[in-house]
Amino acid sequence: MASLSFFKLALLTPLLLLVLASSTSSVAQLARLQPKIGCQTQCGDVKVDYPFGIGKRCGRSEHFQLLCKRNDRGRFKPFIRGNKLDDLEVNSISVTEGLARIKNPVSSLCYNRTNGYVTFEFAGADLTQTPFWVSNTRNMFIVIGSNVFAYISLNGTKSGYTAGCVAQKLSKESMVKSSCSGIGCCEATIPIRSKLYFMLIDGSFSNVSSFNTCGHAVLTEVDRFRFSTSYLTTPGSFEKDIVNLSVVLDWTIGNEKCELAQRNITSYACVSSHSTCIDYHGLGYRCSCLHGYGGNPYILHGCQIIKDIQRSVPVPLSK
């Protein structure tokens, strides 16, 4: 009888070791998908929460790694790696909203009345190696100038889309205060979320008005942009205000839906108890704390009960 028990144990031992090894591997993988101790969580005035991180092995993956460096005004800010285009300065990033805001790339042209030369500066954003997408519902394409036309190319030229508009010729009499209605300023919606965009601008400078010799094209947050006629009459006015605006980005985990992501426990991102998975427009998924809980669903024990809600829960009467 003892030898039979020993035989059974001999058969079970490899299986137990396999289960134990698998469990240990899962725990190790889960640990790798958590923030490393000692990682920088602030860059200048911007807080950087996991799954994002500053530096190697501080984010969920290299796609979530941000740079912390000085911007063109000498202030430390996080930057998204720009791949084939310039790095993108981050103004804010939210784990709970699934949004980030970046400094607006601006395409411009200016006419020099003295020598007749026109200078161009084209800009855009490349997010192809990141978890970010340009939001098509929170941003608007804006063109400012007199007889200036521009368009924005989304996701490249082969399989992408374009949108554009013409800011018609300007006169002092035609300017409408705080109205971007086509005279000196026009706007266009963008039809799709995009990983890549580039803005081209051109114009006609015959009979150039004395107060307006530059044109600008920019993608910016629609709810915060307010047109001012000073953009057309006062040199530098637009450039001064645009630094306070942003392009809004969405972000997701991977490109899987929740149902598929939940099957792989070693890479599933919603690791906190009291968290849930949310599919996001077929682009990937996000994590969120359940109702009554707040915090960061991407870290262990990150979702904590909200005290105000806890106090408001009625206590059952004792019988």
Residue pairs with C-beta under 8 A, 6 or more apart in sequence:
25 266
26 265
26 266
29 266
29 267
30 265
30 266
30 271
33 60
33 266
33 267
33 269
33 271
34 50
34 271
34 299
34 300
35 50
35 53
35 58
35 299
36 53
36 57
36 58
39 53
39 54
39 55
39 57
39 58
40 48
40 53
40 54
40 55
40 58
40 68
41 47
41 48
41 49
41 54
42 48
43 54
43 66
43 68
43 76
43 77
43 78
44 68
44 75
44 76
44 77
44 78
46 77
46 78
46 90
46 91
46 92
46 93
47 93
48 54
48 66
48 78
48 93
49 93
49 95
49 296
50 59
50 60
50 95
50 296
50 298
50 299
51 59
51 60
51 64
51 95
51 253
51 269
51 298
52 59
52 60
52 64
52 65
52 66
52 93
52 95
53 59
53 60
53 64
53 65
53 66
54 65
54 66
54 67
54 68
54 78
55 65
55 68
56 62
56 65
58 65
59 65
59 66
60 253
60 269
60 298
63 129
63 130
63 131
64 131
65 81
66 78
66 79
66 80
66 90
67 78
67 79
67 80
67 81
67 87
68 76
68 77
68 78
68 79
69 76
69 77
69 79
70 76
70 77
71 77
71 89
71 103
77 89
77 90
77 91
78 89
78 90
78 93
79 87
79 88
79 89
79 90
80 87
80 88
80 90
80 100
80 102
80 127
80 130
80 132
81 87
81 129
81 130
82 88
82 125
82 126
83 126
83 127
83 128
83 129
83 130
84 126
85 123
85 124
85 125
85 126
85 198
86 105
86 123
88 102
88 103
88 105
88 125
88 127
89 102
89 103
90 100
90 101
90 102
90 103
91 101
91 102
91 103
91 246
92 100
92 101
92 246
93 99
93 100
93 101
94 100
95 296
95 297
95 298
96 288
96 289
96 294
98 250
98 251
98 252
98 280
98 286
99 135
99 138
99 248
99 249
99 250
99 251
100 132
100 248
100 249
100 251
101 221
101 246
101 247
101 248
101 249
102 125
102 246
102 247
102 249
103 243
103 246
103 247
104 218
104 219
104 220
104 242
104 245
104 246
104 247
105 123
105 124
105 125
105 199
105 218
105 219
105 247
106 121
106 123
106 216
106 217
106 218
106 239
106 242
107 120
107 121
107 122
107 123
107 124
107 150
107 199
107 200
107 201
107 216
107 217
107 218
108 120
108 121
108 201
108 214
108 215
108 216
108 217
109 118
109 119
109 120
109 121
109 145
109 148
109 201
109 202
109 203
109 214
109 215
110 118
110 119
110 213
110 214
110 215
111 117
111 118
111 203
111 205
111 208
111 213
111 214
112 118
112 119
112 213
113 208
113 213
118 203
118 205
120 201
122 198
122 199
122 200
122 201
123 198
123 199
124 153
124 196
124 197
124 198
124 199
125 134
125 196
125 197
125 247
126 195
126 196
127 133
127 134
127 194
127 195
127 196
127 249
128 195
128 196
130 251
131 251
131 252
131 253
131 254
131 284
132 195
132 249
132 250
132 251
133 193
133 194
133 195
133 249
133 250
133 251
133 252
133 283
134 154
134 190
134 193
134 194
134 195
134 197
134 219
134 247
134 248
134 249
134 250
135 193
135 248
135 249
135 250
136 189
136 190
136 191
136 192
136 193
136 194
138 221
138 222
138 223
138 248
139 190
139 219
139 220
139 221
139 222
139 247
139 248
140 187
140 188
140 189
140 190
140 219
140 220
140 221
140 222
140 225
141 150
141 152
141 163
141 164
141 165
141 187
141 188
141 189
141 190
141 199
141 217
141 218
141 219
142 180
142 185
142 186
142 187
142 216
142 217
142 218
142 219
142 220
142 225
143 149
143 150
143 164
143 165
143 166
143 167
143 185
143 186
143 187
143 188
143 201
143 215
143 216
143 217
144 167
144 184
144 185
144 215
144 216
144 217
144 218
144 227
144 231
144 232
144 238
145 167
145 170
145 184
145 203
145 212
145 214
145 215
145 216
145 232
146 167
146 168
146 169
146 170
146 184
146 203
146 208
146 209
146 212
146 215
146 232
147 167
147 168
147 169
147 170
147 203
147 204
147 205
148 166
148 167
148 201
148 202
148 203
148 215
148 217
149 164
149 165
149 166
149 167
149 201
149 202
149 203
150 164
150 165
150 199
150 200
150 201
150 202
150 215
150 217
151 162
151 163
151 164
151 165
151 199
151 200
152 162
152 163
152 164
152 188
152 190
152 197
152 198
152 199
152 200
152 217
152 219
153 160
153 161
153 162
153 197
153 198
153 199
153 200
154 160
154 161
154 162
154 163
154 190
154 191
154 192
154 194
154 196
154 197
155 161
155 192
155 194
155 195
155 196
155 197
156 196
160 194
160 196
161 190
161 191
161 192
163 188
163 189
163 190
163 191
164 188
165 182
165 186
165 187
165 188
166 182
166 186
167 182
167 183
167 184
167 185
167 186
167 215
168 182
168 183
168 184
168 186
169 183
170 183
170 184
170 209
170 212
170 232
171 209
172 211
174 183
174 184
175 183
175 184
175 229
175 232
175 233
176 183
176 229
177 229
178 226
178 227
178 228
178 229
179 185
179 227
180 186
180 187
180 227
184 212
184 229
184 231
184 232
185 227
185 231
185 232
190 197
190 219
193 250
193 281
193 283
197 219
199 217
199 218
199 219
200 217
201 215
201 216
201 217
203 215
205 213
211 232
211 233
212 232
212 233
214 235
216 231
216 238
216 242
218 242
219 247
220 242
220 245
220 246
220 247
221 245
221 246
221 247
221 248
224 245
224 246
225 245
228 237
228 241
230 237
231 237
231 238
231 241
250 280
250 283
252 280
252 283
252 284
252 285
252 286
253 261
253 269
253 284
253 285
253 286
253 287
254 261
254 267
254 269
254 284
254 285
255 283
255 284
256 284
256 285
257 279
257 282
257 285
258 277
258 278
258 279
258 285
261 267
261 268
261 269
261 277
261 285
262 268
262 277
268 277
269 285
269 287
269 298
270 276
270 277
270 287
270 297
270 298
271 297
271 298
271 299
271 300
271 302
272 287
272 289
272 295
272 296
272 297
272 298
272 299
272 300
272 301
272 302
272 303
273 301
273 303
274 289
274 290
274 293
274 303
274 305
275 287
275 288
275 289
275 290
275 293
275 297
275 302
275 303
276 287
276 288
276 289
276 290
276 297
277 285
277 286
277 287
278 285
278 286
278 287
278 288
279 285
280 286
287 297
287 298
288 297
289 295
289 297
289 302
289 303
290 303
292 305
292 306
292 309
292 310
293 303
293 304
293 305
293 306
294 303
294 304
294 306
295 302
295 303
295 304
296 302
296 303
297 303
